[in-house]
Amino acid sequence: MRSASKWRLAWRNRDYYVLLIPGLLFLLLFKYTPLYGVLIAFQDFNIFEGIRGSEWVGLEQFHKLIQSDEFGRVFMNTLLISVYKIVLLFPVPVFIALVLNEVRLMFFKRTIQTIIYLPHFLSWVIISGLFVTILSTSGGLVNNIIQWFGGEPVSFFVSNDYFRSVVVFTAGWKESGWNAIVFIAAIAGIDQEQYEAASIDGAGRIRRMLHISLPGILPTVVLMFILRLGSVLDAGTEQILTMYNPVVYETADVIGTFVYRIGLGKMDYSFSTAVGLFNSVVGFILIVSGNYISRKLLKRGIW
């Protein structure tokens, strides 16, 4: 297209470009401007001298990170919790959307949707308090049931054997319903005539679900999965910070909580920024790799 035609086309659609301005300003102010602070990962940052006055140390913070005794444990915890969340929780919203699409009683459907959306609006502080009460060894509902069946009380929040399971379960309880919205919207975009034609041909609910709904939302599933890969080293910092304690550091301490403890606890801003930058670079590589593999195998991708 010639440049004159491009400008004419842009002028005809100027209303849409004006609508882009608030979003672009938000990205510029809150996403790109803070990138200037990444420089302190390559410095021995002194808060009184600032970025311009602090000494440059190159990759020393990254060497310190890799050689750290805690890094291997923290990295493995992050990876394990993220993989558990992807493998166990990613299919749940897809399943919820497929099942809800087959519910014909609208009042029941909307009631279920409201109930499963609600936990998303609760903060992790409230959810942690709720589950501390439910899983308590002194009068908690779950331990009462375990004891009723003759078992011994389990200290879920101070046990390295159970803490990751608690993290994964609570994350699924909070976000699975909300994450299903994307897939419900994708199903709503499927041509309804396909369902009618399938019903006339005698297809039941399961067949319609497997042969119409699931293939129809597959591009959305791939897109969401690639985006999820980008945050594979984000195992849920806010969630774990409100739940964990020094007793379960061995299995619960992840990169996000490690950065928090080092950055604010020991005021080592350069080191914590280096850890955060490492996290972001790995996430970027995973997104690019996931998109490449998806395009090769499924002929679909984000770009």
N, C-alpha and C positions, 0 to 999 in steps of 0.2 A: 504493500500500500504506500502511495506517495505521501511525503511529509505533509503537503497541503491538505490532503484528504484526512490524514490522521488528526490534524488540528481542527478541521471542520467537524469530524466525528466527536472529538473531545468537547468542543464547544456545545454541540447538540446535547451532550450528556453531562453538562456542567453541574446540574443539580446533584447527580450521584457523586461527583468529585468533591462537592462542598460537604456532603454528608461524611466523606472520608476524613475531613480535617480533624474532628475531635479524637477519633481513634488514632490517627497519626501523631497528634500532639501527645496523647497519653503514652504511646510507645516511645516517643522521643524523650519525654521527661522522666518516665519511670522505668524504662527498660534499657534505653541506649545511653542516656546521660550517666547513670551509675556505673557504666562499664569503665569510666575513668578510674574508679576506685580499685579496679583489678591490678593496677600498677603496683600496689603495695605488696602483692604476692612476690614481687621481684626485689623487694627492699627489706632492710631491717627497720621497719617503720617505727618512728618515734612520734607519738601523738602531739607533742609540743612543737616539733619542727615541721610537721606536715609532710605531704607527699614530695614537695619540691626540696625540702631540706633533709629528708631522710637518706640514709646511705643505700646505694644500689648494691645488691648481693647476687644478682643473676638468678640461677636456678637452685641456690642453696636451700631455700625453703622446701623445694620439691625433693631434693636429696634427703633432707631431714624427715620429710613425710614418709618416703619409701623405706628409710632405715629405722623408722620408729617401731618400737616393740608392739605398740598398740595398733598400728595401721593394718597389719594382716588380719587381726581379729575383727576390727571394725569393718574392714572391707568385706570380709566373708559374711559377717552378720547382715550387712546391708544387702549383699547379693542374695543370701538365702531368704530373707524376709520378702524382698522384692519378687523373687522367683515364685515363692509360695503364693504371694498375692496375685501374680499374673496367672499361674496355673490353676489355682483354686477359685479365684474371684472373678477373673475376666469373663468366663462363660456365664456367670450367674445373671448379669443384666440381660444378656442375649436370651437366656431361657425365660426370664421373667417377661420380656417383651413378647416372645412367641406365645407364651401361655395366656397373657392378658389379651392378646389379639383374638384369641378364640373364645373369650368370655362374652356372651351375648347380653347378659343382664346388666344394663348400664349402671344401675345404682350400686350393685355389688362390685362392678369393675372400678368405678370411681372411688368407692370406699377403700378398696384394697390399694389403689394407687396413692390415695392420700396418706394411708397408714405407712406405706413403705417409703414415701418421700420424706415424711416428717423427720426421721433421724438426721438427715442431711443438714437441717437447720439448727441442730444442737451443737454446741461447741464441744471440743474434746475434753474440756474440764468437766462439763456436766456428764458426758458419757463415761468418763473414767470413774467419777463418783458413783454413777449408777451401777457400773459393773463391779466396783470394789464392794459395794453393798451386796449385790447378788452373789458374788463369788467368795464372800467373807467366810472364814472358818468358824466364826462365832455367830450362828444364826442366819447365814446366807442361804438363799433358796437352793442353789445347786448342791452345796455341801449337805444340806438337810436331806435332799433326795438321795445323794450318795450314801449317807448314813442310814437312811431308811431301807436301802437295799443291802445293808451290812458292810459297806465299805468304810475306809478311813477318810477323814477330812483332807482336802487337798489345798495347799497354799498356792493358789494359781499365780499371784502377783509376786511371790518371792521364791519361785521355783524356776530354775533354768530349764527344766524339762517341759514346762507348760507355758512359759511366758510368750514364746513366739506364736503358739496356737491362739492364745488370748488376743494378741495383736492382730493376727489375720482374721479371726472371727469378728472382732469388734469393727475392723475396717469394712468387712463385708456387710455387717448389719447396718452400718451408718450410710454407706454409699451405693450399695447395689441397686436399690430402688431408684435413686436419683440418676445413676448412670444409665438406667434402662430407658430414660426419656429419649435419648438419641436414637435408640433402636426402635422404639415405638413410633417415633416420627418417621423413620425410614420405612417401616411397614406401612404407615398411612399413605406413603407415596406410591405404593405398588398398585397397579391397575386392578380395580375391584372385579373387572370382567373375568380375570383369570380365576378368581375364587368361584365365581358363578359358574363358569364353564367346567371347572373341576368338580363342583357339587353335582352338576347335571350328569357328569360322567361317572358319578358314584364315589368320588374321593372323600374319605372321612377327614376328621380334623387333623389327625396325625399326618396323613399324606399331604394335606394342604400346607401344613406347617413345614414339612420336610422338603417338599418339591416346589413350593411357591414362596412362602415367607422367607425361609432361610436363604435360598439363592438370591432373593430380591434384596436382602440387606447385607449380602456378602461384601460388596464394596465398602459399606460403612464399617463393617466389622474389621476389615483389613486396615482401613484408615485409623480407626481407634486403637487397633493393636500396635501399629507403627508409632503412633503418638505415645502410647503407654511405654514402648521400649525406650523412648527418649528420657523417661523419668525412672529408669530401672534402678538407678542409684539413689532415688528419693524414696526411702522405705517408710516414710511417714514420721518426720521429725517431731511435729507438734503432738501427734498421737503418743509417740513413745516417751516424749519429755513429760507428759502428764501421767504416764503410767509406771515408768521404770524407777528403779532405786539401785543403789550401789551393789546390792546382793545379786542382781541379775545383769550387771554390766557385761559379764562374759558372753551372754547370748543376746542381749538387748541393745548394746551400745552400737549405733550405726553412724555413718559419716556425718549426718546432720547433727546428731546430739554431740558427737565428738567435736565438731566445729564450734558448737555452742559452748561446750565446757572449756575448750582451749581458748576461744576468742574472748568470751566474757569472764570465764573463771580465772584464767591466767593472764588475760589481757595481751595475748600473743596474736595481734591482729594479722600480721604478715603470714604466719603459719596457717591460721584459720582461713584466710583468703586463698592461700595456695591449695588447701584441701577443697574448698568450694569450687575453685577454677578447675581442678582435676576432675571433680564430679561433673561439671558442665561439659568439659571436653569429651569425657567418656559418653555422656548422654547424647551429644551431637554425633559422635561416631556411630553410636547404636542406631540413631534415627536414619542416618545416611545408609548404613548397612542394611537395616530392615527394609527401607524403601527400595534399595537395589535388588535385594532377594525377592521382594514381593513383585517387582516388575518382571524379574526373570521367570519366576515360577507361576504367578497368577495373572501376569500382564496388567496389573493394577498397582498404583502407587500414589503418593501425595503429589509428586511432580514428575 
